[in-house]
Amino acid sequence: MGQEKESEQGNSLYSAWFKASKDYWDTSAKMLSESPLGKTPLDQGAFTEQMNTWQEFMKAMGSPEVSGPGKNLSVEIFTKYMESVWPFLSAPADGEGKAEKAEDLRAMSKRMAKSWFELFDNELRKVLNIPQLGLTRYYQEHVARAIEEYNDFQITMANFVNLLTEPLIETTEKVREQVKTAREGGEELVKDAKEQYKLWINKLEEAYLELLKSPEYTSALSEVLKALRDYKVSRQQLLIDLFQDLPVPTHKDMDELYKELYYLKKRVKELEKRGKKND
Amino acid sequence: MTERDNKSWNEIVESMKTATDIVFGKAAGEPAKLMKRLSDAREVLLSPLKTDIASTPYEVVYESDRVTLKHYKPAEVKFKTPLFICYAMVNRETMLDLQSDRSVVKTFLNSGLEVYMMDWGYPTRKDRYLTLEDHVNGYMDEMIDFVREKHGIPQVHLMGICMGGTLCVMYTALHPEKIKNLVTTVTPVNFETDQGLLNVWAKSLDPDALVQAYGNIPGDLLNVAFLLLNPARLMIDKYVGFLENVHDKDFVENFVRMEKWIFDSPDLPAEAFREFIKKLYHENLLIQNKMALGGKLIDLKKITMPVLNIYGKFDHLVPPACCDQFVNKIGSKDKEDVCLQTGHIGIYVSSKMQREFAPRILRWLAEREERGSPVAPPTRKKRAVSRKRPAPEPATAQ
């Protein structure tokens, strides 16, 4: 019951969003066709038709009749996305209220990323791991794996970059607060921009040193390197598939050759040494 | 949700604005001053700049695959034994000859010391299977034998720099008969410490993953790691300093030379990297006399010749804890630890160190020149080449 209700809400939200998007693009297309640029080959009718088809497709994907892991995918994606950005978008366009009501951009971006990661784990990953069949099953698997690893890499990289930017934002806020508080208390903490910079860069250096030696950082670093490896290996496999019928050697071909060359050279050097000793 | 997460959007924007104001405010100062600086900066940046590095003439006397041996000959040779220098495989040996008034090589030559310097070159994918043994018992040994034969001497002075120093320690322990005196500079031998971030990070690093992803480890990837050792200074403050001094031609020329050197970063051969991380950073085998190359155990007690070990007190790449245990583990009686008040690169290029570092090595070697050489020189014929270094590049506008 709960799931159905959620799905209904999602569909309703989704329809509202789609209608708003469609109206926006309809208006834009109309305006453009009436403008001096209107002689461009923009066919408003065809555009509207495309939008309608897309809407139908998305609805079909989200309908209960569609079974499998991706049945509510479009609704899920949209709902997650809107949940993240809605508080930010719903804030008044201007005035003091914006600062009070709109949420922290960082928190929002984190929520957006988290929603996407959860969605990927719960929905898309399952789709990518649907068993492949037939003659080309291995190639299809390689493509799916490359997409999956690419997403995993993007996720861990985003976390890593978030972690790295935190000291910068934190320190800037702290220094700003410190200077502001001192000024309000009648004290001049820094005389000029140079002193403020010095204070800021010293604090930033300290903040980074603390972060960079933390287990949190080393763990994030290990994860991102592992994800990079997995992605590069899967991409490499995909390239091998693509190039196998072309007269282009792949890294795999060349590495095998280099390995043989390496052992041959080593053997030749050993034999040369032995020969000289015998001389 | 944390308190920080609840900060308003406006505050974030203000914070970022403050950050840029701070940086550019620092660089700019007053508007009039700023205009003058910009005008001067324009003059400097558009004028021809002398930014060539490694301009001391040399001759390439030996080549083996990608590795070459450079020979620097002084106007008058005053030392009987030449100095063989082995640089790290990270970055390039040009750092020892960065500019004419800050050149370790030039200081050696001016005192009559003949220098042979290994240039590891730029590894390509075909070099990915080369191990530490191939570098130490292969390239290094070939080249040291070449110098011994060329001069008809049984031993050379050996000097190692950073990772190159670690390779020299391995070499000297395996071939002590070929080394007259050993100088190690900013050389990590003990890796079990939390003093340096590299040591902390390397512990959780999976070298297999990197090797699988890249083959040889890209120099740029290593550079990113080095920049992340201190992002505030190396990625922000350094360039703010550049903006502040961009009107000063000498400063700009020196700065560009250093940039050229820092980002001239050869890749690291995959197998050698894997071995270095596993055997040294993970297992710390060398200092425990447990490391083997080519099936032979490296016993530091076999290092019995005079040893001078120099390192920097403020070295953030190879902190003192990586260097200061070495002399206690070797068999030499004549050994000296020198801790200089400088950092990893400053030891070679800072103007203050020009008066302390190289002159100290020269004095130390001169005092030990007359001592005996018990082993006969090799008589084998080696493959030698002779290639003069091209003339230094002309002054160029950046």
Boltz contact constraints between the chains, C-beta under 6 A:
constraints:
  - contact:
      token1: [A, 99]
      token2: [B, 8]
      max_distance: 6.0
  - contact:
      token1: [A, 99]
      token2: [B, 10]
      max_distance: 6.0
  - contact:
      token1: [A, 102]
      token2: [B, 9]
      max_distance: 6.0
  - contact:
      token1: [A, 104]
      token2: [B, 5]
      max_distance: 6.0
  - contact:
      token1: [A, 104]
      token2: [B, 7]
      max_distance: 6.0
  - contact:
      token1: [A, 105]
      token2: [B, 9]
      max_distance: 6.0
  - contact:
      token1: [A, 105]
      token2: [B, 12]
      max_distance: 6.0
  - contact:
      token1: [A, 107]
      token2: [B, 5]
      max_distance: 6.0
  - contact:
      token1: [A, 172]
      token2: [B, 15]
      max_distance: 6.0
  - contact:
      token1: [A, 172]
      token2: [B, 18]
      max_distance: 6.0
  - contact:
      token1: [A, 172]
      token2: [B, 19]
      max_distance: 6.0
  - contact:
      token1: [A, 173]
      token2: [B, 15]
      max_distance: 6.0
  - contact:
      token1: [A, 176]
      token2: [B, 15]
      max_distance: 6.0
  - contact:
      token1: [A, 176]
      token2: [B, 18]
      max_distance: 6.0
  - contact:
      token1: [A, 193]
      token2: [B, 25]
      max_distance: 6.0
  - contact:
      token1: [A, 193]
      token2: [B, 26]
      max_distance: 6.0
  - contact:
      token1: [A, 194]
      token2: [B, 26]
      max_distance: 6.0
  - contact:
      token1: [A, 196]
      token2: [B, 22]
      max_distance: 6.0
  - contact:
      token1: [A, 197]
      token2: [B, 22]
      max_distance: 6.0
  - contact:
      token1: [A, 197]
      token2: [B, 26]
      max_distance: 6.0
  - contact:
      token1: [A, 200]
      token2: [B, 22]
      max_distance: 6.0
  - contact:
      token1: [A, 201]
      token2: [B, 232]
      max_distance: 6.0
  - contact:
      token1: [A, 201]
      token2: [B, 237]
      max_distance: 6.0
  - contact:
      token1: [A, 204]
      token2: [B, 232]
      max_distance: 6.0
  - contact:
      token1: [A, 205]
      token2: [B, 232]
      max_distance: 6.0
  - contact:
      token1: [A, 208]
      token2: [B, 231]
      max_distance: 6.0
  - contact:
      token1: [A, 208]
      token2: [B, 232]
      max_distance: 6.0
  - contact:
      token1: [A, 212]
      token2: [B, 197]
      max_distance: 6.0
  - contact:
      token1: [A, 213]
      token2: [B, 200]
      max_distance: 6.0
  - contact:
      token1: [A, 218]
      token2: [B, 201]
      max_distance: 6.0
  - contact:
      token1: [A, 218]
      token2: [B, 204]
      max_distance: 6.0
  - contact:
      token1: [A, 222]
      token2: [B, 204]
      max_distance: 6.0
  - contact:
      token1: [A, 225]
      token2: [B, 209]
      max_distance: 6.0
  - contact:
      token1: [A, 226]
      token2: [B, 209]
      max_distance: 6.0
  - contact:
      token1: [A, 228]
      token2: [B, 213]
      max_distance: 6.0
  - contact:
      token1: [A, 229]
      token2: [B, 209]
      max_distance: 6.0
  - contact:
      token1: [A, 229]
      token2: [B, 212]
      max_distance: 6.0
  - contact:
      token1: [A, 229]
      token2: [B, 213]
      max_distance: 6.0
  - contact:
      token1: [A, 232]
      token2: [B, 213]
      max_distance: 6.0
  - contact:
      token1: [A, 258]
      token2: [B, 126]
      max_distance: 6.0
  - contact:
      token1: [A, 259]
      token2: [B, 129]
      max_distance: 6.0
  - contact:
      token1: [A, 262]
      token2: [B, 129]
      max_distance: 6.0
